[in-house]
Amino acid sequence: MARRMEGSMAPRKTAKQQQEEKFNAGWRAQVEFEQEVRRLKSRKEAADFVESGPRQGQPGGQLYTNFGAFLNDLDPSSASDWERQLYIEFRERTTAAKRKKQGSESAEQTDG
């Protein structure tokens, strides 16, 4: 029978430690997701962001799935209230930027 060498293997994590690690990974993913969404300036950037994100089952994956649904004009039914607020702020910010750009283009056309 083979003997286990002292110090050669890390001790197994308890269920509580595994749960804490999973929670912390999800929390970090949520914080990073929110920071990035607040930096996005267009739907194109947002679509690229969603494509680059984690998939379902990975920490933060559901956030990216929900945001992708929102960008495709679908109801992300599993989105939390803070996610929906983040999406509304994104829409308002990008709509305002688009209007400003269209307004400046119109002004250039009438000046020319």
SULBELMO-V827866 format. One record per residue. N is the residue number from 1. RES is the residue in one letter. SS is DSSP state (hx for helix, st for strand, lp for the rest). PSI is psi in radians with two decimals (999 if undefined). Layout:
N,RES,SS,PSI
N,RES,SS,PSI
//
This chain:
1,M,lp,2.32
2,A,lp,2.43
3,R,lp,2.49
4,R,lp,2.24
5,M,lp,2.37
6,E,lp,2.31
7,G,lp,0.01
8,S,lp,-0.33
9,M,lp,2.47
10,A,lp,2.54
11,P,lp,2.56
12,R,lp,2.50
13,K,lp,2.51
14,T,lp,2.89
15,A,hx,-0.66
16,K,hx,-0.75
17,Q,hx,-0.72
18,Q,hx,-0.72
19,Q,hx,-0.74
20,E,hx,-0.73
21,E,hx,-0.73
22,K,hx,-0.78
23,F,hx,-0.84
24,N,hx,-0.70
25,A,hx,-0.72
26,G,hx,-0.71
27,W,hx,-0.79
28,R,hx,-0.72
29,A,hx,-0.68
30,Q,hx,-0.78
31,V,hx,-0.82
32,E,hx,-0.72
33,F,hx,-0.87
34,E,hx,-0.77
35,Q,hx,-0.75
36,E,hx,-0.74
37,V,hx,-0.65
38,R,hx,-0.34
39,R,hx,-0.32
40,L,lp,2.44
41,K,lp,-0.13
42,S,lp,2.87
43,R,hx,-0.58
44,K,hx,-0.84
45,E,hx,-0.72
46,A,hx,-0.74
47,A,hx,-0.73
48,D,hx,-0.70
49,F,hx,-0.81
50,V,hx,-0.74
51,E,hx,-0.55
52,S,hx,-0.14
53,G,lp,3.04
54,P,lp,2.76
55,R,lp,2.94
56,Q,lp,2.37
57,G,lp,-0.26
58,Q,lp,2.75
59,P,lp,2.18
60,G,lp,-0.13
61,G,hx,-0.71
62,Q,hx,-0.58
63,L,hx,-0.78
64,Y,hx,-0.67
65,T,hx,-0.80
66,N,hx,-0.76
67,F,hx,-0.68
68,G,hx,-0.73
69,A,hx,-0.78
70,F,hx,-0.78
71,L,hx,-0.46
72,N,lp,0.34
73,D,lp,0.56
74,L,lp,2.75
75,D,lp,1.97
76,P,lp,1.43
77,S,lp,-0.44
78,S,lp,0.06
79,A,lp,2.47
80,S,lp,2.99
81,D,hx,-0.71
82,W,hx,-0.59
83,E,hx,-0.83
84,R,hx,-0.70
85,Q,hx,-0.71
86,L,hx,-0.72
87,Y,hx,-0.73
88,I,hx,-0.77
89,E,hx,-0.71
90,F,hx,-0.84
91,R,hx,-0.80
92,E,hx,-0.76
93,R,hx,-0.81
94,T,hx,-0.57
95,T,hx,-0.74
96,A,hx,-0.74
97,A,hx,-0.69
98,K,hx,-0.76
99,R,hx,-0.73
100,K,hx,-0.76
101,K,hx,-0.78
102,Q,hx,-0.67
103,G,hx,-0.71
104,S,hx,-0.58
105,E,hx,-0.66
106,S,hx,-0.71
107,A,hx,-0.69
108,E,hx,-0.65
109,Q,hx,-0.65
110,T,hx,-0.42
111,D,hx,-0.47
112,G,lp,999
//
